[in-house]
């Protein structure tokens, strides 16, 4: 899968551009991205509440590429 012609090294502007492609205003796209970032950052808490093992939760959390969302 690619985004903005890239398969890796995405940044926030790539995600916002995709939101605009999906007929969102840039501000709305960024708001959605920020909200998703908040949920991803709380993923370990959600995983614990759902009974996911610590090892599995950590594996998923590391794979989420959180660094591209918000800096």
Protein Blocks (a to p, Z undefined) as FASTA:
>chain_A
ZZehiabhiafklmmmmmmmnopafklmmmmmmmmmmmmmmmmmmmmmnopafklmmmmm
mmnommlmpZZ
